[in-house]
């Protein structure tokens, strides 16, 4: 039964790739940007930059578990 659903999903994505591909690509870019921001936020070199506290808090705004840990 699951084979039918996966085949239907794959066929639908293949037939409507002009609709789905920008969504898939933008999702991958957003994930890559998230990891870059978290890497920069957690790097030790950030502490040497003037205003590092403000910069770290701004870059960490998109990281929901960090915000929840801060305020809870």
Backbone atoms as SQL, in Angstrom:
CREATE TABLE atoms (id INTEGER PRIMARY KEY, chain TEXT, resi INTEGER, resn TEXT, atom TEXT, x REAL, y REAL, z REAL);
INSERT INTO atoms VALUES
  (1, 'A', 1, 'UNK', 'N', 0.819, -1.191, 0.000),
  (2, 'A', 1, 'UNK', 'CA', 0.000, 0.000, 0.000),
  (3, 'A', 1, 'UNK', 'C', 0.871, 1.267, 0.000),
  (4, 'A', 2, 'UNK', 'N', 1.927, 1.276, 0.810),
  (5, 'A', 2, 'UNK', 'CA', 2.793, 2.446, 0.871),
  (6, 'A', 2, 'UNK', 'C', 3.546, 2.661, -0.431),
  (7, 'A', 3, 'UNK', 'N', 3.789, 1.565, -1.166),
  (8, 'A', 3, 'UNK', 'CA', 4.476, 1.680, -2.450),
  (9, 'A', 3, 'UNK', 'C', 3.634, 2.480, -3.444),
  (10, 'A', 4, 'UNK', 'N', 2.344, 2.311, -3.379),
  (11, 'A', 4, 'UNK', 'CA', 1.445, 3.046, -4.277),
  (12, 'A', 4, 'UNK', 'C', 1.499, 4.539, -3.969),
  (13, 'A', 5, 'UNK', 'N', 1.461, 4.881, -2.682),
  (14, 'A', 5, 'UNK', 'CA', 1.484, 6.291, -2.296),
  (15, 'A', 5, 'UNK', 'C', 2.807, 6.953, -2.650),
  (16, 'A', 6, 'UNK', 'N', 3.900, 6.249, -2.431),
  (17, 'A', 6, 'UNK', 'CA', 5.198, 6.839, -2.775),
  (18, 'A', 6, 'UNK', 'C', 5.338, 6.994, -4.287),
  (19, 'A', 7, 'UNK', 'N', 4.835, 6.046, -5.056),
  (20, 'A', 7, 'UNK', 'CA', 4.887, 6.160, -6.511),
  (21, 'A', 7, 'UNK', 'C', 4.015, 7.312, -6.999),
  (22, 'A', 8, 'UNK', 'N', 2.828, 7.480, -6.417),
  (23, 'A', 8, 'UNK', 'CA', 1.965, 8.602, -6.780),
  (24, 'A', 8, 'UNK', 'C', 2.600, 9.940, -6.430),
  (25, 'A', 9, 'UNK', 'N', 3.237, 10.017, -5.268),
  (26, 'A', 9, 'UNK', 'CA', 3.891, 11.254, -4.850),
  (27, 'A', 9, 'UNK', 'C', 5.046, 11.585, -5.783),
  (28, 'A', 10, 'UNK', 'N', 5.869, 10.604, -6.103),
  (29, 'A', 10, 'UNK', 'CA', 7.003, 10.840, -6.992),
  (30, 'A', 10, 'UNK', 'C', 6.533, 11.252, -8.380),
  (31, 'A', 11, 'UNK', 'N', 5.495, 10.601, -8.887),
  (32, 'A', 11, 'UNK', 'CA', 4.962, 10.948, -10.216),
  (33, 'A', 11, 'UNK', 'C', 4.399, 12.358, -10.218),
  (34, 'A', 12, 'UNK', 'N', 3.720, 12.742, -9.150),
  (35, 'A', 12, 'UNK', 'CA', 3.160, 14.081, -9.057),
  (36, 'A', 12, 'UNK', 'C', 4.258, 15.140, -9.025),
  (37, 'A', 13, 'UNK', 'N', 5.310, 14.874, -8.258),
  (38, 'A', 13, 'UNK', 'CA', 6.417, 15.832, -8.200),
  (39, 'A', 13, 'UNK', 'C', 7.106, 15.918, -9.554),
  (40, 'A', 14, 'UNK', 'N', 7.269, 14.787, -10.227),
  (41, 'A', 14, 'UNK', 'CA', 7.918, 14.781, -11.536),
  (42, 'A', 14, 'UNK', 'C', 7.083, 15.534, -12.570),
  (43, 'A', 15, 'UNK', 'N', 5.789, 15.355, -12.538),
  (44, 'A', 15, 'UNK', 'CA', 4.923, 16.025, -13.517),
  (45, 'A', 15, 'UNK', 'C', 4.765, 17.515, -13.236),
  (46, 'A', 16, 'UNK', 'N', 4.860, 17.924, -11.990),
  (47, 'A', 16, 'UNK', 'CA', 4.682, 19.327, -11.617),
  (48, 'A', 16, 'UNK', 'C', 5.973, 19.929, -11.089),
  (49, 'A', 17, 'UNK', 'N', 7.094, 19.583, -11.724),
  (50, 'A', 17, 'UNK', 'CA', 8.381, 20.044, -11.204),
  (51, 'A', 17, 'UNK', 'C', 8.555, 21.549, -11.314),
  (52, 'A', 18, 'UNK', 'N', 7.854, 22.195, -12.217),
  (53, 'A', 18, 'UNK', 'CA', 7.962, 23.658, -12.292),
  (54, 'A', 18, 'UNK', 'C', 7.348, 24.320, -11.068),
  (55, 'A', 19, 'UNK', 'N', 6.442, 23.641, -10.409),
  (56, 'A', 19, 'UNK', 'CA', 5.831, 24.159, -9.200),
  (57, 'A', 19, 'UNK', 'C', 6.628, 23.779, -7.949),
  (58, 'A', 20, 'UNK', 'N', 7.112, 22.545, -7.898),
  (59, 'A', 20, 'UNK', 'CA', 7.752, 22.041, -6.694),
  (60, 'A', 20, 'UNK', 'C', 9.239, 22.383, -6.578),
  (61, 'A', 21, 'UNK', 'N', 9.951, 22.491, -7.695),
  (62, 'A', 21, 'UNK', 'CA', 11.400, 22.692, -7.624),
  (63, 'A', 21, 'UNK', 'C', 11.795, 24.007, -6.945),
  (64, 'A', 22, 'UNK', 'N', 11.157, 25.140, -7.218),
  (65, 'A', 22, 'UNK', 'CA', 11.539, 26.350, -6.470),
  (66, 'A', 22, 'UNK', 'C', 11.317, 26.203, -4.969),
  (67, 'A', 23, 'UNK', 'N', 10.281, 25.494, -4.576),
  (68, 'A', 23, 'UNK', 'CA', 10.012, 25.274, -3.161),
  (69, 'A', 23, 'UNK', 'C', 11.095, 24.402, -2.529),
  (70, 'A', 24, 'UNK', 'N', 11.478, 23.340, -3.208),
  (71, 'A', 24, 'UNK', 'CA', 12.507, 22.436, -2.697),
  (72, 'A', 24, 'UNK', 'C', 13.853, 23.146, -2.621),
  (73, 'A', 25, 'UNK', 'N', 14.196, 23.912, -3.654),
  (74, 'A', 25, 'UNK', 'CA', 15.473, 24.637, -3.666),
  (75, 'A', 25, 'UNK', 'C', 15.501, 25.704, -2.586),
  (76, 'A', 26, 'UNK', 'N', 14.417, 26.438, -2.421),
  (77, 'A', 26, 'UNK', 'CA', 14.397, 27.476, -1.382),
  (78, 'A', 26, 'UNK', 'C', 14.460, 26.858, 0.008),
  (79, 'A', 27, 'UNK', 'N', 13.873, 25.704, 0.194),
  (80, 'A', 27, 'UNK', 'CA', 13.982, 25.005, 1.472),
  (81, 'A', 27, 'UNK', 'C', 15.412, 24.592, 1.773),
  (82, 'A', 28, 'UNK', 'N', 16.118, 24.100, 0.762),
  (83, 'A', 28, 'UNK', 'CA', 17.512, 23.712, 0.964),
  (84, 'A', 28, 'UNK', 'C', 18.384, 24.925, 1.262),
  (85, 'A', 29, 'UNK', 'N', 18.125, 26.046, 0.592),
  (86, 'A', 29, 'UNK', 'CA', 18.897, 27.265, 0.835),
  (87, 'A', 29, 'UNK', 'C', 18.641, 27.789, 2.254),
  (88, 'A', 30, 'UNK', 'N', 17.406, 27.734, 2.699),
  (89, 'A', 30, 'UNK', 'CA', 17.093, 28.204, 4.050),
  (90, 'A', 30, 'UNK', 'C', 17.763, 27.337, 5.115),
  (91, 'A', 31, 'UNK', 'N', 17.808, 26.042, 4.902),
  (92, 'A', 31, 'UNK', 'CA', 18.480, 25.151, 5.846),
  (93, 'A', 31, 'UNK', 'C', 19.973, 25.439, 5.866),
  (94, 'A', 32, 'UNK', 'N', 20.564, 25.666, 4.688),
  (95, 'A', 32, 'UNK', 'CA', 21.989, 25.995, 4.623),
  (96, 'A', 32, 'UNK', 'C', 22.275, 27.314, 5.334),
  (97, 'A', 33, 'UNK', 'N', 21.424, 28.319, 5.138),
  (98, 'A', 33, 'UNK', 'CA', 21.617, 29.600, 5.816),
  (99, 'A', 33, 'UNK', 'C', 21.487, 29.450, 7.326),
  (100, 'A', 34, 'UNK', 'N', 20.565, 28.606, 7.768),
  (101, 'A', 34, 'UNK', 'CA', 20.398, 28.363, 9.193),
  (102, 'A', 34, 'UNK', 'C', 21.670, 27.778, 9.797),
  (103, 'A', 35, 'UNK', 'N', 22.251, 26.776, 9.127),
  (104, 'A', 35, 'UNK', 'CA', 23.465, 26.155, 9.650),
  (105, 'A', 35, 'UNK', 'C', 24.644, 27.116, 9.628),
  (106, 'A', 36, 'UNK', 'N', 24.741, 27.962, 8.616),
  (107, 'A', 36, 'UNK', 'CA', 25.819, 28.950, 8.578),
  (108, 'A', 36, 'UNK', 'C', 25.673, 29.937, 9.728),
  (109, 'A', 37, 'UNK', 'N', 24.462, 30.425, 9.970),
  (110, 'A', 37, 'UNK', 'CA', 24.251, 31.367, 11.072),
  (111, 'A', 37, 'UNK', 'C', 24.526, 30.721, 12.425),
  (112, 'A', 38, 'UNK', 'N', 24.133, 29.480, 12.605),
  (113, 'A', 38, 'UNK', 'CA', 24.394, 28.819, 13.879),
  (114, 'A', 38, 'UNK', 'C', 25.886, 28.532, 14.049),
  (115, 'A', 39, 'UNK', 'N', 26.582, 28.214, 12.954),
  (116, 'A', 39, 'UNK', 'CA', 28.022, 28.015, 13.050),
  (117, 'A', 39, 'UNK', 'C', 28.715, 29.317, 13.433),
  (118, 'A', 40, 'UNK', 'N', 28.340, 30.411, 12.798),
  (119, 'A', 40, 'UNK', 'CA', 28.937, 31.700, 13.140),
  (120, 'A', 40, 'UNK', 'C', 28.591, 32.118, 14.558),
  (121, 'A', 41, 'UNK', 'N', 27.394, 31.828, 14.983),
  (122, 'A', 41, 'UNK', 'CA', 26.958, 32.196, 16.329),
  (123, 'A', 41, 'UNK', 'C', 27.719, 31.419, 17.396),
  (124, 'A', 42, 'UNK', 'N', 28.072, 30.181, 17.115),
  (125, 'A', 42, 'UNK', 'CA', 28.741, 29.337, 18.098),
  (126, 'A', 42, 'UNK', 'C', 30.259, 29.327, 17.963),
  (127, 'A', 43, 'UNK', 'N', 30.815, 30.100, 17.034),
  (128, 'A', 43, 'UNK', 'CA', 32.263, 30.078, 16.849),
  (129, 'A', 43, 'UNK', 'C', 32.960, 30.871, 17.949),
  (130, 'A', 44, 'UNK', 'N', 34.169, 30.469, 18.277),
  (131, 'A', 44, 'UNK', 'CA', 34.927, 31.130, 19.337),
  (132, 'A', 44, 'UNK', 'C', 35.453, 32.488, 18.884),
  (133, 'A', 45, 'UNK', 'N', 35.617, 32.674, 17.582),
  (134, 'A', 45, 'UNK', 'CA', 36.114, 33.940, 17.059),
  (135, 'A', 45, 'UNK', 'C', 35.122, 35.077, 17.191),
  (136, 'A', 46, 'UNK', 'N', 33.864, 34.757, 17.423),
  (137, 'A', 46, 'UNK', 'CA', 32.846, 35.798, 17.569),
  (138, 'A', 46, 'UNK', 'C', 33.074, 36.625, 18.823),
  (139, 'A', 47, 'UNK', 'N', 33.671, 36.052, 19.844),
  (140, 'A', 47, 'UNK', 'CA', 33.917, 36.766, 21.087),
  (141, 'A', 47, 'UNK', 'C', 34.936, 37.886, 20.937),
  (142, 'A', 48, 'UNK', 'N', 35.737, 37.845, 19.889),
  (143, 'A', 48, 'UNK', 'CA', 36.766, 38.862, 19.673),
  (144, 'A', 48, 'UNK', 'C', 36.230, 40.092, 18.946),
  (145, 'A', 49, 'UNK', 'N', 35.038, 40.000, 18.409),
  (146, 'A', 49, 'UNK', 'CA', 34.446, 41.088, 17.629),
  (147, 'A', 49, 'UNK', 'C', 33.801, 42.087, 18.581),
  (148, 'A', 50, 'UNK', 'N', 33.988, 43.411, 18.339),
  (149, 'A', 50, 'UNK', 'CA', 33.286, 44.387, 19.180),
  (150, 'A', 50, 'UNK', 'C', 31.769, 44.244, 19.025),
  (151, 'A', 51, 'UNK', 'N', 31.062, 44.264, 20.125),
  (152, 'A', 51, 'UNK', 'CA', 29.611, 44.108, 20.106),
  (153, 'A', 51, 'UNK', 'C', 29.183, 42.675, 19.898),
  (154, 'A', 52, 'UNK', 'N', 29.989, 41.735, 20.360),
  (155, 'A', 52, 'UNK', 'CA', 29.718, 40.321, 20.120),
  (156, 'A', 52, 'UNK', 'C', 28.432, 39.856, 20.806),
  (157, 'A', 53, 'UNK', 'N', 28.105, 40.426, 21.955),
  (158, 'A', 53, 'UNK', 'CA', 26.886, 40.004, 22.648),
  (159, 'A', 53, 'UNK', 'C', 25.644, 40.333, 21.826),
  (160, 'A', 54, 'UNK', 'N', 25.599, 41.557, 21.300),
  (161, 'A', 54, 'UNK', 'CA', 24.445, 41.957, 20.483),
  (162, 'A', 54, 'UNK', 'C', 24.392, 41.146, 19.191),
  (163, 'A', 55, 'UNK', 'N', 25.546, 40.920, 18.577),
  (164, 'A', 55, 'UNK', 'CA', 25.589, 40.159, 17.333),
  (165, 'A', 55, 'UNK', 'C', 25.141, 38.717, 17.553),
  (166, 'A', 56, 'UNK', 'N', 25.578, 38.128, 18.642),
  (167, 'A', 56, 'UNK', 'CA', 25.184, 36.749, 18.931),
  (168, 'A', 56, 'UNK', 'C', 23.688, 36.654, 19.209),
  (169, 'A', 57, 'UNK', 'N', 23.135, 37.635, 19.893),
  (170, 'A', 57, 'UNK', 'CA', 21.695, 37.573, 20.176),
  (171, 'A', 57, 'UNK', 'C', 20.867, 37.800, 18.912),
  (172, 'A', 58, 'UNK', 'N', 21.342, 38.648, 18.012),
  (173, 'A', 58, 'UNK', 'CA', 20.615, 38.871, 16.751),
  (174, 'A', 58, 'UNK', 'C', 20.676, 37.631, 15.874),
  (175, 'A', 59, 'UNK', 'N', 21.855, 37.018, 15.773),
  (176, 'A', 59, 'UNK', 'CA', 21.971, 35.821, 14.938),
  (177, 'A', 59, 'UNK', 'C', 21.239, 34.638, 15.542),
  (178, 'A', 60, 'UNK', 'N', 21.041, 34.639, 16.847),
  (179, 'A', 60, 'UNK', 'CA', 20.345, 33.534, 17.483),
  (180, 'A', 60, 'UNK', 'C', 18.841, 33.668, 17.494),
  (181, 'A', 61, 'UNK', 'N', 18.299, 34.736, 16.926),
  (182, 'A', 61, 'UNK', 'CA', 16.850, 34.938, 16.957),
  (183, 'A', 61, 'UNK', 'C', 16.085, 33.849, 16.212),
  (184, 'A', 62, 'UNK', 'N', 16.682, 33.281, 15.195),
  (185, 'A', 62, 'UNK', 'CA', 15.986, 32.247, 14.442),
  (186, 'A', 62, 'UNK', 'C', 16.067, 30.880, 15.069),
  (187, 'A', 63, 'UNK', 'N', 16.799, 30.752, 16.130),
  (188, 'A', 63, 'UNK', 'CA', 16.984, 29.463, 16.762),
  (189, 'A', 63, 'UNK', 'C', 16.032, 29.359, 17.944),
  (190, 'A', 64, 'UNK', 'N', 14.871, 28.766, 17.733),
  (191, 'A', 64, 'UNK', 'CA', 13.777, 28.756, 18.710),
  (192, 'A', 64, 'UNK', 'C', 14.154, 28.072, 20.025),
  (193, 'A', 65, 'UNK', 'N', 14.820, 26.902, 20.012),
  (194, 'A', 65, 'UNK', 'CA', 15.153, 26.298, 21.320),
  (195, 'A', 65, 'UNK', 'C', 16.060, 27.180, 22.168),
  (196, 'A', 66, 'UNK', 'N', 16.945, 27.928, 21.550),
  (197, 'A', 66, 'UNK', 'CA', 17.814, 28.820, 22.312),
  (198, 'A', 66, 'UNK', 'C', 16.988, 29.927, 22.960),
  (199, 'A', 67, 'UNK', 'N', 16.032, 30.458, 22.239),
  (200, 'A', 67, 'UNK', 'CA', 15.171, 31.511, 22.787),
  (201, 'A', 67, 'UNK', 'C', 14.336, 30.961, 23.936),
  (202, 'A', 68, 'UNK', 'N', 13.794, 29.758, 23.769),
  (203, 'A', 68, 'UNK', 'CA', 12.988, 29.158, 24.822),
  (204, 'A', 68, 'UNK', 'C', 13.821, 28.875, 26.065),
  (205, 'A', 69, 'UNK', 'N', 15.072, 28.439, 25.892),
  (206, 'A', 69, 'UNK', 'CA', 15.938, 28.200, 27.044),
  (207, 'A', 69, 'UNK', 'C', 16.289, 29.500, 27.752),
  (208, 'A', 70, 'UNK', 'N', 16.398, 30.577, 27.008),
  (209, 'A', 70, 'UNK', 'CA', 16.772, 31.860, 27.587),
  (210, 'A', 70, 'UNK', 'C', 15.654, 32.417, 28.460),
  (211, 'A', 71, 'UNK', 'N', 14.436, 32.337, 27.992),
  (212, 'A', 71, 'UNK', 'CA', 13.327, 32.983, 28.681),
  (213, 'A', 71, 'UNK', 'C', 12.540, 32.074, 29.611),
  (214, 'A', 72, 'UNK', 'N', 12.804, 30.800, 29.600),
  (215, 'A', 72, 'UNK', 'CA', 12.057, 29.879, 30.479),
  (216, 'A', 72, 'UNK', 'C', 12.853, 29.519, 31.694);
